[in-house]
Amino acid sequence: MPGGGPGPPQPDIRDSSDIVYGASFVTMTAPDQRVVFREGAFYDTGFYPRSGCPHPRPGFSVVHAGGFSGDAALMNPGSLPPEDPASCTADGESDPIINVALQPPASVEEVSCVQRRDDSSVRYREPPPDMPELTSGGRVHACAHLPTFDAPTQGGLIQLVVSGRSSDRCKGLTHYTLRGCRENVSCPVPDWDFTATPPAWWPCDQ
């Protein structure tokens, strides 16, 4: 097995002591506003641009998206549902105003959670020899194709996505793949490859 083991520990999302009373971007299933700075070429991701929205303009701008329903997300495995084009706007010609509504802290507390990565990228992990916790503590899991924007050359690879505990203040997802690298699931020479001999507990069909 290339790579010599699972590599260094990857810490989960950490709690923050901050109390948040509002945010302009809480969930992709609701309208949001984000400050964007673009310089040079552009690489499509799940956040920029949203499906159906234009690329952000060079320089600073405030982009808007209308969101999509949870049902629409479930009907689009491997990709994000398209946004209503009428909800996709970008302000940049003048000083835009972002209105942040006051909200109960419990509904926006995850905004203060500290992610392991600051670039919004997904963390893909090597499946361990023994079954991880899949249902305890209110956890749920699902098998799904990799999103095309994350792994354009790995279209046939199925990932196992495991949620955090229902009691976790900072929610997170763990993505296990049978083949990949610690920094890039679509790498040409994988750090691990169990596609021929998946762990005995692996629940996903390839």
C-alpha positions as CSV (number, residue, x, y, z in Angstrom):
1,M,0.0,0.0,0.0
2,P,1.6,3.3,-1.1
3,G,1.9,6.0,1.5
4,G,2.9,3.9,4.5
5,G,-0.2,4.1,6.7
6,P,-3.0,6.5,7.5
7,G,-0.7,9.5,8.1
8,P,-0.9,12.1,10.9
9,P,-4.0,12.5,13.0
10,Q,-6.6,14.9,11.4
11,P,-8.4,16.8,14.2
12,D,-12.1,17.3,14.1
13,I,-13.9,20.6,14.0
14,R,-13.2,22.6,17.2
15,D,-15.7,24.5,19.3
16,S,-15.3,28.2,19.8
17,S,-16.1,30.4,22.8
18,D,-17.6,33.1,20.6
19,I,-21.4,33.8,20.7
20,V,-22.8,34.6,17.3
21,Y,-26.1,36.5,16.9
22,G,-26.3,36.7,13.1
23,A,-24.5,35.8,9.9
24,S,-24.9,36.5,6.2
25,F,-24.1,32.9,5.2
26,V,-25.3,30.1,7.5
27,T,-26.4,27.3,5.2
28,M,-26.5,26.6,1.4
29,T,-30.3,25.9,1.7
30,A,-31.0,29.6,2.5
31,P,-30.2,32.9,0.7
32,D,-26.7,34.1,1.5
33,Q,-24.2,36.9,0.8
34,R,-20.5,36.5,0.7
35,V,-17.5,38.8,0.3
36,V,-15.3,37.5,-2.5
37,F,-11.9,38.5,-3.8
38,R,-10.8,37.0,-7.1
39,E,-7.4,37.4,-8.6
40,G,-6.2,35.5,-11.8
41,A,-7.7,32.4,-13.2
42,F,-10.8,30.8,-11.6
43,Y,-11.4,27.2,-10.5
44,D,-14.9,26.0,-10.1
45,T,-15.9,24.8,-6.6
46,G,-19.1,24.1,-4.7
47,F,-19.1,27.6,-3.3
48,Y,-17.9,29.6,-6.3
49,P,-19.8,29.8,-8.5
50,R,-23.0,28.2,-7.3
51,S,-24.6,25.9,-10.0
52,G,-26.4,28.2,-12.4
53,C,-24.6,31.4,-11.2
54,P,-21.9,33.3,-13.1
55,H,-18.3,33.3,-12.0
56,P,-17.3,36.1,-9.5
57,R,-15.8,39.1,-11.1
58,P,-12.1,40.0,-10.7
59,G,-11.3,42.0,-7.5
60,F,-13.7,42.4,-4.6
61,S,-17.4,41.9,-4.8
62,V,-20.3,40.7,-2.7
63,V,-22.1,37.7,-4.3
64,H,-25.6,36.6,-3.6
65,A,-27.3,33.2,-4.0
66,G,-30.8,32.1,-3.3
67,G,-30.1,28.7,-1.9
68,F,-31.8,25.4,-2.6
69,S,-34.0,22.9,-0.7
70,G,-32.7,19.8,1.0
71,D,-34.9,17.7,-1.2
72,A,-33.3,19.2,-4.3
73,A,-29.8,18.3,-2.9
74,L,-30.9,14.7,-2.3
75,M,-32.1,14.5,-6.0
76,N,-28.7,15.7,-7.3
77,P,-26.1,13.2,-5.9
78,G,-22.6,14.1,-6.8
79,S,-23.4,17.7,-7.7
80,L,-25.1,20.8,-6.3
81,P,-28.7,21.7,-7.3
82,P,-28.8,24.7,-9.7
83,E,-29.7,28.1,-8.1
84,D,-32.4,30.3,-9.5
85,P,-30.4,32.6,-11.8
86,A,-32.5,35.6,-10.7
87,S,-31.1,35.1,-7.2
88,C,-27.5,35.2,-8.4
89,T,-26.1,38.7,-8.3
90,A,-22.7,40.4,-7.6
91,D,-22.3,43.9,-6.2
92,G,-19.0,45.6,-6.7
93,E,-19.5,48.9,-8.5
94,S,-20.2,50.8,-5.3
95,D,-20.0,50.1,-1.5
96,P,-22.6,47.3,-1.0
97,I,-24.4,47.0,2.2
98,I,-24.8,43.5,3.8
99,N,-27.7,43.4,6.2
100,V,-27.3,40.8,8.9
101,A,-30.5,39.9,10.7
102,L,-30.4,39.3,14.5
103,Q,-30.9,35.6,15.1
104,P,-31.0,33.3,18.2
105,P,-27.5,32.1,18.9
106,A,-28.6,28.5,18.7
107,S,-29.5,28.8,15.1
108,V,-26.2,30.3,13.9
109,E,-23.7,29.0,16.5
110,E,-21.9,26.8,13.9
111,V,-20.6,30.0,12.2
112,S,-18.1,30.3,15.0
113,C,-16.8,26.7,14.5
114,V,-13.1,26.4,13.5
115,Q,-12.5,24.2,10.5
116,R,-9.4,22.1,10.0
117,R,-9.0,23.7,6.6
118,D,-9.6,27.4,5.7
119,D,-10.2,26.8,2.0
120,S,-13.6,25.1,2.4
121,S,-12.2,22.0,0.8
122,V,-13.5,18.5,1.8
123,R,-11.3,16.3,3.9
124,Y,-11.1,12.7,2.5
125,R,-9.8,10.0,4.7
126,E,-8.4,6.5,4.4
127,P,-10.9,4.0,5.8
128,P,-9.5,2.4,9.0
129,P,-9.2,-1.4,9.5
130,D,-12.0,-1.4,12.0
131,M,-15.4,0.1,11.5
132,P,-15.7,3.7,12.6
133,E,-18.8,4.8,14.6
134,L,-21.6,5.0,12.0
135,T,-24.8,5.2,14.1
136,S,-23.9,5.9,17.7
137,G,-24.7,9.4,19.1
138,G,-27.3,10.1,16.4
139,R,-24.7,9.7,13.6
140,V,-26.0,9.0,10.1
141,H,-24.1,7.9,7.0
142,A,-24.6,7.5,3.3
143,C,-22.8,6.2,0.2
144,A,-22.5,8.7,-2.7
145,H,-20.5,9.5,-5.8
146,L,-17.8,12.0,-5.5
147,P,-18.8,15.5,-6.6
148,T,-17.5,16.2,-10.1
149,F,-15.9,19.5,-9.0
150,D,-13.8,17.7,-6.4
151,A,-12.7,14.7,-8.4
152,P,-13.3,15.0,-12.1
153,T,-11.1,11.9,-12.9
154,Q,-12.7,9.7,-10.2
155,G,-16.3,9.6,-11.4
156,G,-16.7,5.9,-10.5
157,L,-15.4,6.2,-7.0
158,I,-18.0,5.9,-4.2
159,Q,-17.4,7.7,-0.9
160,L,-18.8,6.9,2.6
161,V,-20.0,10.1,4.2
162,V,-20.4,10.0,8.0
163,S,-22.0,12.8,10.1
164,G,-21.0,14.0,13.5
165,R,-23.0,13.3,16.7
166,S,-26.4,15.0,17.0
167,S,-25.2,16.5,20.2
168,D,-22.1,18.1,18.6
169,R,-22.2,21.9,18.8
170,C,-20.0,22.1,15.7
171,K,-21.3,19.7,13.1
172,G,-19.0,18.1,10.5
173,L,-18.8,15.4,7.9
174,T,-16.1,12.8,7.4
175,H,-15.6,11.4,3.9
176,Y,-14.0,8.0,3.5
177,T,-12.8,6.8,0.1
178,L,-11.2,3.5,-0.9
179,R,-8.7,5.3,-3.1
180,G,-7.1,8.7,-2.7
181,C,-4.4,10.9,-1.2
182,R,-4.3,12.9,2.0
183,E,-4.3,16.2,0.1
184,N,-6.2,15.3,-3.0
185,V,-8.7,12.5,-3.6
186,S,-8.1,12.7,-7.4
187,C,-4.3,12.3,-7.3
188,P,-2.8,10.2,-10.0
189,V,-0.7,8.1,-7.6
190,P,-2.8,7.3,-4.5
191,D,-1.5,7.1,-0.9
192,W,-4.0,4.3,-0.4
193,D,-6.0,2.0,-2.6
194,F,-8.4,-0.6,-1.2
195,T,-10.6,-0.8,-4.3
196,A,-9.7,-4.4,-4.9
197,T,-10.0,-5.5,-1.2
198,P,-12.3,-3.1,0.7
199,P,-12.3,-3.5,4.5
200,A,-14.8,-6.1,5.7
201,W,-17.1,-3.5,7.2
202,W,-17.2,-1.2,4.1
203,P,-21.0,-0.7,3.4
204,C,-20.8,0.9,-0.1
205,D,-21.0,-0.8,-3.5
206,Q,-18.3,0.3,-5.9
